[in-house]
Amino acid sequence: MVLLVHPNGSKYWRLRYRFGGKEKMLALGKYPEVSLADARARRDEARKLLANGVDSSENKKAVKVEQEQEAITFEVVAIEWHASNQKWSESHSDRVLKNLEDNLFAAIGKRNIAELKTRDLLVPIKAVESSGRLEVAARLQQRTTAIMRFAVQSGLIDYNPAQEIAGAVATAKRKHRAALELNRIPELLHRIDHYSGRPLTRLAVELTLLVFIRSSELRFARWTEVDFETAMWTIPGEREPLEGVKHSQRGSKMKTPHLVPLSRQALAILEKIKSMNGNRELIFVGDHDPRKPLSENTVNKALRVMGYDTKKEVCGHGFRAMACSSLIESGLWSRDAVERQMSHQERSSVRAVYIHKAEHLGERRLMLQWWADYLDANREKGVSPFDFAKLSTG
């Protein structure tokens, strides 16, 4: 054993030995971090290995590999997987990471990725399920499967144990929002027309019915999104956040630009609103502060003032179901055009690509104008979508 002194003054313990007819050198540590006594103890351990026919330097490499493998934990891989999803918006990325930190890392974050079995992965997910947060549990299942798939693709494990979780987690019952029967549309229109509250609120309810977009898509809308010349409203995938306004960065739910062709009636409403607050950034400004949007509950509150139970009869989101039912019942429009305008997530990736590329924009323009005209017809007297379709095409 020798103490090797480098030109810069640093000192290292080394052990010279022969193995397999070759002279080799084993590093025992740096002095003074490793004392003489410690260096001698390491030397003696190396000599024992050599006496048993084990090359000390090769053994040290193997130990180092084992230690490195032990350092590859579920949390390390999960963070690498998270960082690889660069197409996510910043807000979505933050939510995903917090979801992992809150529900998975404490339970299995420090575990070696290669040692995790299906039952290990299932424990924290089942804990969330038991708390009644079924949607969170379902998302955790999806993300755990994706993380372990990433580990397979990275060569860290050979098999994805999360695949066996499928079916083990209860699914949340889908909430169906309250929507009126179509034969009650004349009654709804009468109540909207005679609403005596804030004019901007009435216009918001009317426009929601005409374009059937989601609440956040409407509330956080900016004038820059509306092109009056082409009669098109382009809802971006993500918006510039408003200072102090929670979730104001939300754009279309599908995170990609959503095109909303504007009927003559929708354009007329937007023109009215523009005459009221066209100098503002937001289309629908709040009651008390024009820099803030309408309250999240504005449309539903107005419907309650009109006499509706928004949990059992109709809510703002229910306008989407009413429009969808009417368009399908009319028999005039393709399923692709309706689905694209509803901005639904298409489950089939092949079909999704087709719909995205086709857009069906010409058909959708005609469709939204037909819907606006159908609503106007119901102001006179009740007419079904099927009967109005016959009238409008006959």
N, C-alpha and C positions, 0 to 999 in steps of 0.2 A: 504494500500500500504506500502511495506517495502523495505529497501535497504539491499539486501543479500550480505554479505561479505565472500568471499571464503578464505581458508587458505593462498592462494598465494597472497592475497591482492586485487584481482579483485572484482569489485562491480557491482551488477545487480539489477535493479528495478523489483519487483515482486508484483503482485496483487492477494491476496487471496480472493476467493469468493465461494459461493455455487450454484450449478446448478443441478437440478434433484435429490436433496437430497444428493449430493456428494460434498465434499470439493475439490476445484481445485485451481490451481495456474497458472496465466498468466504472461508470460515474457513481460516486457515493454521496455527492452533495457539495454544497459550497460552504467554505469556512469564512466567518465563524458561525454562520447559521447552524451548521452541523459541527458539533464539537468533536474533539479527538475521540472521546469515549463513544459517541454515537457512530462515528465513522468506523471504529473498530468493531462495533456490534454489527453494522451492516456488512463489513468484510467477513466476519465469522458466519453470518447467515448465507452469504454468497458461497463460501467454501463448503458449507453443508450441502448446498444444492449441487455444486460441482462433484462432490463425493458421491452423490446419488445419480450422476450422469446427466444433470440438468444444466444447460448453459445459462448462466446468470443473466447475461444481457438479453437473451431471447425471452427468458422468463419475465424480465422487467418490461419488455415491449408488450408481452401478452397481458400483463397486469395493467399496463397503461391503456390498452385497447378496452379491457373490461371496465376500467374506471370511466373512460370516455362514453362507453355504451350506457353505463349507469347514469351518466349526466344527461342523456337524451330522454327527458321526461315528457309526459303528456303535455304539460304546460308549455315547454319549449317548442314542441311540434305544433301545438295549437296556435301559438303566437306566429310561427312561421307561416302556417296555413292562412291565418287572418291577414298577414301582410301581403300574401300572394293575391288576394282578391282586390286588385287595384281599381276595378270598375265601380266599386261601391261608393256611394256618396259618403262624405265625412260623417254625417249624422248617423247613417245606417251602420257604418263601420264602428263608430263609438258604441252604439247600442249592442251590436254583436259581441264586442269585447267585454262590455260590462256584464252581459248575460253569461258569458263563460266564467268571468271572475266571480260572479255572485253564486253561481250554481254548480260549477264543475271543479275549478282549481283547488278549492279547499279540500275536496274529497279525494281527487285523483291526480291533481296537478303535479305533485312531486313523485308520482309513481313512474317507474321505467316503462316507456311506451311498449317495449317488447314483452313485458310481463303481464300486461292488462288482458283480462279475459272478458267475455261477454257479461258475466255476472258483475264484474267490477265496474264496467261502464254503465250498467243498468241501475246500480245503487243510487247515485245522485239524481238520476232522471226520475226514478220511482219516488224519491223523497219529494221532488217538486210536484209530481202527479198527486201524491197523498195530500198535499196542501191545497189541492183543488185548482191549481193553475195548469189546466190541461193544455192550453195553447202554448204556454212556455215550455212545458214538458215535450210537446211535439216538436217545437223548434230545436230544443236541446238534442233530441234524438237525431234530427236531420243533421245538425252541426257536428255531433259526435261521429256520425257515420262519415261525414265529409272529411273530418280531421284524420280519422284512421285510414281512409282511402288515400289521403295525401301522404301518410306515413308509408303505405304500401308503394305508392308511386315514387317515393323518395328512397326506396330500398332499405327502410328501417325495419320493416316487418314483412312477412311473406303473405299474411292472410288478414283480412279485415274482420275482427270479431264483432264489430258493431252491426254487421249485416244481419246477425241473428236477433237483433233487438226488434226488428220489424214485427208489428202486431202485439208487442208486449206492453205498449203504452196506450191508455185509453184516449180516444179522440174526442175533442170538444164538439158538442152539438152546435151545428151552424145556426147562428141567430138570423131569423127572418124578420126584417124590419116591417113595421106596420105599413100596409098599403091599401088604399080604398079599392073596392070593387069598381070596375070600369063604368058601371051604370050610375055611379055616384059622382062622376066627373062634373056634370052640370052644376051640382050642388057645391062642389069645391070651388069651381070658377066663380060662382055667384058670391061665395063668402070672401074670396080673394078680392074681387072687384069692390066689395063693400067694406073692406077692412079700413078702419078709421085710425090706425096707428101711424107711426112714422112712414112717410111716403117711400123712403129708400128701402125700408123693410118690406113693404108690399112689392116693390119692384124686384127685390132679391128673391122673394117667394115665386113671383111670376117667371123670372129668368131661370130659376132652378128647375121649374116644371118644364120649361121650353127646351133647355139644353141637357137636363138630367145628369149634371156632373156632381162629383162628391163635394161635401161641405168645405174641406180645406182647399180644394181646387177653386172654389168660388170665393171664399173669404179672403184668401191671400192674393187674389188676382190683381194684376197691374194693367194700367192703360196701354203700356207698351206691347202687351200680348195680343191686343185686338187690332186687326187690320180692317178698317171700315170699307176700304175700296174693294177688297177681295171677299169681304164678308166671311172672314175666318178668324177664329180665336185659337191661338196656339198656346196650350198650357205646357210650360217647360217641364223637364224631368225634375229639376230642382230650381228653386228661386233664391234670390239674394235675401238673406235673413233680415228681418226688421229688428232693430235694437229693442230689447226688452219684451219681444213678443215670442212666446213659446211656439215652436213648430212652424214658424213663419217661412222656413226654408222649403217647406213641402210644396212640391209641384204635383204632377200626375202620379197616381198611386203606382203605376207600372214603371216609374223612374225613367221613362222615355217621353219625348214630346207627344202630346195628345192633341189632335186636330179636331176642332169643333166648328163645323160649318154653321153659319148664323142665318136663320130664317129672317124674312122681312120683319116679323114680329119681334124677334130677339134683337135685331139691329135697332128697331124703334125704341125699345126699352133702354138699350145702352146709350142711345142719343139723349134720352131724357136724363139719365144718370149723369152723362157728360155735361149737360147744361147745369147740373147741380154742383158737381165737384170735379170737373174735368181738369182742373189745375192741380189736383192731388196725384200722388203716385198710385195710391190704391183706388180701385173702382168702388169697393164697398167700405167706406170709412165708418169708424165707430161713432156711437152716440155722443160721447164726451170729448174724444180726442181724435181729430182727423188724421193723425199720424198712425193711429192704430186701426185694425180691421174690425168688422162687425164681430160681435160676440159669437162664440161657437154655438150657442143655443138660440140665436136670433130667429131663424126660420121656424124651429119647433115651438118656440115661445109664441110666435105669431099664429101658428096653427092652433095652439091651445086657446089663444084669445078668440079665435074664430069658432071655438066650441068643440074642437077635436081632441080625443084622447090620443096622444102621440105614441103611446105604447101599444094600444089595441086597434086604433082606427087608421091613422096615417101619420107619417113623419116625413121630414125632408128627404131622407134617404129612400123612403118608400116611393117617391116620384120615379126613381129609376126602374123599379119593378113595374110600375104602372105603364111607363113608356115602353119598356121591353115587351110586356104582354100585348099592348096595343099594336106594336109594329109587327110582331109575329102573327097575331090574330088576323091582321089585315091581309096576309098572304102575298103582299107586294114585294117584300124585301128579302134578300138572301140572308141566311144565318150569319155568313161572314161579315156582311155589312153591319148587321145589328150588333154582333159581338165586338167588332172593332170600335163602333161608336160608344158602346157601353164601357169600353176600355177594360174588358175582362182579361184575366191571364189565361191564355190558351194552354191547356195541359199538354197537348201534343206539340213537341218542338218543331216537327216538320210542318204541321199545320200553322203554327205560330209564324214561322218564316214566310209561309205563303201569304198569310193574311197581312203581315207587316209590309211585304213588298207590294202586294196588290193595292193595299190601302182602301180600295172601293170608294174613293173620294167622291166621284161623280154621283154614284148611287146614294151615298150618305148625304150629299147636299139635297137631293130630291127628297130623301127620307125625312130629314129634319124639317123641311118646308111642309111636307105632308102632315107631319105630327103637329106643327103649329096651326095649320089649317083645320086639322081634325079637332083641336081644342077650341078653335073659334066656332066651328060648327056646333059644338056642344054648348055654346053659350045661348044658341037659339033654342035647341031642343036636344034631348039625348039621342045619340046615334052610336051604334056599335062600330068598332074598327072595320069589321068585315063589310057592313053595309056602306060605310063611308068610302071604303076602297072601291066598291062597285060604282058608287056615285061619281067618284073622282076619276075613274078610268072609263066610265061609260059615256 
